[in-house]
Amino acid sequence: MELGRMLLMLLTLTGSAAAVIEQYRAVDWLSRYGYLPPPDPRTSKLQTKEGVEKAIRLMQRFGGVQETGVLDKETLKLMSTPRCSLPDFVGNEDMLRRKRRRKRYALSGLKWHKTDLTWSVHSYPSPSLSPDLSSSSVDAILTHAFKAWSDEAPLSFRRLPSDIRGAATGGDIRVTFARLLHDDGYPFDGQGGTLAHAFFPGRDAVAGDTHFDDDEIWSYGGHSGSTDLFTVAVHEFGHSLGLSHSSSDPSIMRPYYQGPVQDIHNYRLALDDKHAIQQLYGVKDGGPPGGGDPDLPRLPSPPPPRPTQPSEPSFNERCQGGFDAVANIRGEVFFFKGAHFWRTKRDGSLVSLKPAQIKNFWNGLPPGTNKVDAVYERKSDSSIVFFIGSLYWVFKDTDAMSGYPRPISEWGMRTKSGVLVDRVEAAFIWAHNGKTYLFSGGRFWRFDESRKGQRVTRQPEPGYPRNNSLWGGVPTHMDDIISWGAGDAYFFKDNHYWVLKNGGMNQDVVTPKSIAVDWLRCPTPPATSTPRIPKECNCELKGSSSFLRSSWILLVTVILVIHAFIRK
């Protein structure tokens, strides 16, 4: 109910379905990072237009972009910048204004009640994604990141050795590289987006812990396409010591990723960060920065420059098309291929260039699942339906509901000869009428799932199946279909997609477009002739179109005869 009312309000304000999706994502972003209070499910309290505008202004002011109160280009760009996943601010605007008049840095109100701290590493970056960083390199980089804070305050950091099995032995600050859900209530989101987070000091079991997203490409020295571990580690260790996000520029505690530090050996905190850490722990007494620690490990040599376009193993898989299933789920488009999937937003930006594994995201599918036939999100209860072979599953979010899988034959789809269909090739809910469409063997069936609480399994509507050729201008054997944008139907086949506008089923001319370029951030291929609808479409011209084709053939024949006569 809350989501529906929010979307209705935004639709009224913007008049555009695409803008509604953009606005809803912005509200989610503002809530996630502390600019808006989360909606209360007990009261269904709705965010007001004025409240959203005020939150946008607050975010713009804190982020250092022009304060307009609208989602302009610069604001959306800042929202899409990789960043720390801790909130920027919790409280009201007046409190923030008073804080900024006094000082620009922010304290969490928590600190360690000692200055000799220990740390340990419980897992390291995946070698396949971050080949430049060995475990010893990570240890050295993290040691120098701690040194940035001990250079300015009377703090010391000692790394605890691993036990004989190589396992970390605890410590005040525990460092982990993890992916997606990792048992702390703050899941990561794949490459890009949130990079890391850390917990403030305290008595909780996770106090001081620092987690880095292992789906990122971590590096050292600032290679294009990678994330600098030292920069992010200094920021997160600031949280582990009790600092919140800062609006100051320069400041390592700004929430957004700021790129690599070129000279780590001579790195010093910005004045804002120096004042913040000294406010908590006091001023360091004399001596050279870092205390001249003879045990300070040597930093690794920066890896050699990579090619301008580094080799990406998943590039061909992503950019050559041929997806098993495509689905519109929670406002994102999922492209399934083999045992993996990509998630892309409406503007074409990917959640990650690297594919995610189906088995790591959807809990309850059989082990070894390496192909999904069709997927769609049911609108009546927001559950997600998977079709694989002769079975189907219903998911609540990312977990399969009890009692599944069940046979597809329960859907009652029969061929003209009365044989039950046991495989679904494509599935979607058509926004034009809210009905569910399942496709198999060149035919489709229609179901009414619009009434909340109805069982998923039911008989198809009378008059079905019907032939796929009724969807004129698109392939009759598609990989999958979604409703998107203003309710248009998008048909996917190989590496192209076709759009049927405004609920139309029979459009004579539908120009195919590239899935790779428009949806998956692949380079534009060399100019070629316009792709044709695959031959299996069997879209023959009929009626007047057939007459025009015959006339055209006759006209060409006459021209050729006249041309031959003139040459004689």
KASUL-V731939 format. One record per residue. N is the residue number from 1. NEAR is the number of other ideal C-beta (glycine too) atoms within 8 Angstrom. D_FIRST is the distance of its C-alpha to the first C-alpha in whole Angstrom. Layout:
n-><N/N>
near-><NEAR/NEAR>
d_first-><D_FIRST/D_FIRST>
This chain:
n-><1/2/3/4/5/6/7/8/9/10/11/12/13/14/15/16/17/18/19/20/21/22/23/24/25/26/27/28/29/30/31/32/33/34/35/36/37/38/39/40/41/42/43/44/45/46/47/48/49/50/51/52/53/54/55/56/57/58/59/60/61/62/63/64/65/66/67/68/69/70/71/72/73/74/75/76/77/78/79/80/81/82/83/84/85/86/87/88/89/90/91/92/93/94/95/96/97/98/99/100/101/102/103/104/105/106/107/108/109/110/111/112/113/114/115/116/117/118/119/120/121/122/123/124/125/126/127/128/129/130/131/132/133/134/135/136/137/138/139/140/141/142/143/144/145/146/147/148/149/150/151/152/153/154/155/156/157/158/159/160/161/162/163/164/165/166/167/168/169/170/171/172/173/174/175/176/177/178/179/180/181/182/183/184/185/186/187/188/189/190/191/192/193/194/195/196/197/198/199/200/201/202/203/204/205/206/207/208/209/210/211/212/213/214/215/216/217/218/219/220/221/222/223/224/225/226/227/228/229/230/231/232/233/234/235/236/237/238/239/240/241/242/243/244/245/246/247/248/249/250/251/252/253/254/255/256/257/258/259/260/261/262/263/264/265/266/267/268/269/270/271/272/273/274/275/276/277/278/279/280/281/282/283/284/285/286/287/288/289/290/291/292/293/294/295/296/297/298/299/300/301/302/303/304/305/306/307/308/309/310/311/312/313/314/315/316/317/318/319/320/321/322/323/324/325/326/327/328/329/330/331/332/333/334/335/336/337/338/339/340/341/342/343/344/345/346/347/348/349/350/351/352/353/354/355/356/357/358/359/360/361/362/363/364/365/366/367/368/369/370/371/372/373/374/375/376/377/378/379/380/381/382/383/384/385/386/387/388/389/390/391/392/393/394/395/396/397/398/399/400/401/402/403/404/405/406/407/408/409/410/411/412/413/414/415/416/417/418/419/420/421/422/423/424/425/426/427/428/429/430/431/432/433/434/435/436/437/438/439/440/441/442/443/444/445/446/447/448/449/450/451/452/453/454/455/456/457/458/459/460/461/462/463/464/465/466/467/468/469/470/471/472/473/474/475/476/477/478/479/480/481/482/483/484/485/486/487/488/489/490/491/492/493/494/495/496/497/498/499/500/501/502/503/504/505/506/507/508/509/510/511/512/513/514/515/516/517/518/519/520/521/522/523/524/525/526/527/528/529/530/531/532/533/534/535/536/537/538/539/540/541/542/543/544/545/546/547/548/549/550/551/552/553/554/555/556/557/558/559/560/561/562/563/564/565/566/567/568>
near-><5/9/7/7/10/13/10/8/10/12/11/7/8/9/6/8/9/9/10/12/10/11/13/13/10/13/12/8/9/13/11/7/11/7/11/10/5/5/11/8/6/4/5/10/6/9/9/6/7/6/9/14/10/10/11/16/11/12/15/13/9/11/10/6/8/6/7/9/8/7/8/8/5/8/15/11/8/11/9/6/8/9/10/13/9/10/8/11/12/4/5/5/7/6/8/12/8/8/9/9/5/5/6/8/14/11/10/9/4/7/8/10/3/5/9/6/14/12/15/14/14/8/7/7/12/7/6/4/12/12/6/10/14/6/7/8/11/13/11/12/16/14/12/13/11/11/13/14/14/13/10/13/13/8/11/8/12/8/12/11/5/9/7/3/5/5/7/10/9/7/12/8/14/13/13/12/12/11/8/12/4/10/3/7/3/7/7/15/9/13/11/9/10/11/13/14/12/13/12/11/10/7/3/6/3/7/11/14/13/17/15/17/15/12/12/13/9/14/14/14/8/8/10/5/6/12/11/14/15/14/13/14/14/15/12/14/15/14/17/14/14/13/15/10/13/14/12/11/6/7/13/13/16/12/9/9/10/6/6/9/9/4/6/9/5/5/11/9/13/10/6/13/16/11/10/15/16/12/7/11/10/6/6/11/5/3/6/5/7/9/8/6/7/4/4/9/8/5/10/11/4/6/9/4/3/9/5/4/3/6/5/6/5/10/9/6/11/13/11/8/9/7/12/9/14/13/15/12/10/4/8/10/14/13/15/13/11/7/8/12/11/14/13/13/11/10/4/10/8/12/13/12/8/9/11/14/8/13/9/7/10/10/7/8/11/6/4/4/11/5/8/12/11/15/15/13/13/14/8/9/6/6/10/13/14/13/13/13/5/7/10/14/13/13/14/6/5/6/8/11/10/4/4/10/8/8/9/13/9/7/13/10/11/8/9/4/4/5/6/7/13/7/10/13/10/12/14/14/13/11/10/8/6/7/12/12/13/14/13/10/6/6/11/11/12/10/12/9/13/7/7/5/5/8/4/8/7/11/4/12/10/3/4/9/11/8/8/12/9/8/12/10/12/13/11/13/10/14/11/14/13/13/12/8/7/7/9/12/14/12/13/13/12/7/9/12/13/15/10/14/7/7/11/7/8/8/10/7/5/10/6/10/10/11/14/13/11/9/10/14/7/9/5/4/7/3/2/5/3/5/6/5/9/9/4/7/11/7/8/5/7/5/6/5/9/10/8/9/9/8/8/8/8/8/8/8/8/8/8/8/8/8/8/8/7/6/5/4>
d_first-><0/4/5/5/6/9/10/10/12/14/15/17/18/20/20/20/18/20/20/16/16/19/17/14/17/19/16/16/20/20/18/20/23/23/22/19/18/15/11/12/9/11/11/8/11/10/13/16/18/21/20/19/22/24/23/24/27/28/27/30/32/32/32/35/34/34/32/30/27/25/25/28/30/32/28/27/30/30/26/28/31/31/31/31/27/28/26/28/28/26/26/27/28/31/32/32/34/37/37/38/41/42/42/39/39/37/37/35/37/38/41/44/46/49/50/51/48/48/46/45/44/42/41/42/41/41/44/43/41/43/46/48/47/49/49/52/50/47/49/51/48/46/49/50/46/47/50/49/47/51/53/51/51/53/51/52/50/52/50/51/52/51/52/55/52/50/47/46/47/45/45/43/42/41/40/38/37/34/31/28/27/30/29/28/24/25/25/27/26/29/32/31/28/28/32/32/32/34/33/35/38/38/38/35/36/35/36/38/37/36/34/35/33/35/34/35/39/41/44/47/48/46/46/44/40/41/39/42/42/44/42/39/41/42/39/37/40/40/36/38/41/38/38/34/34/36/36/39/41/43/41/41/38/36/32/33/36/39/41/44/47/50/53/51/55/55/51/51/47/47/48/44/44/47/47/43/45/48/46/45/48/51/53/55/59/61/62/61/57/56/59/61/59/62/59/57/56/57/54/54/55/53/52/54/52/50/50/48/46/46/46/42/43/39/40/41/39/36/38/40/37/37/33/33/29/26/23/20/18/15/16/20/23/24/28/30/33/35/34/32/30/29/26/26/24/24/27/29/29/29/27/31/34/34/33/31/32/29/31/30/26/25/26/27/29/33/35/37/34/36/34/31/31/27/24/20/17/15/12/11/11/11/15/18/21/25/28/31/34/34/31/27/25/21/20/17/17/21/22/23/22/25/27/27/29/29/32/30/33/30/28/31/32/36/38/41/43/41/40/37/35/35/34/31/32/29/25/22/20/21/19/21/20/17/20/21/25/27/31/34/37/37/35/31/29/26/23/20/17/15/14/12/15/18/20/21/24/25/28/28/28/31/34/33/34/35/37/35/37/35/33/36/37/36/37/37/37/34/33/29/27/23/21/21/21/21/20/24/25/27/30/31/35/37/37/36/33/33/30/30/28/26/26/30/31/35/36/39/39/37/38/37/36/36/33/35/36/32/30/32/34/38/41/41/44/47/47/48/48/44/43/43/41/42/45/43/41/44/43/46/47/47/49/50/49/51/54/53/53/57/58/57/59/62/62/62/65/67/66/68/71/72/71/73/76/76/77/80>
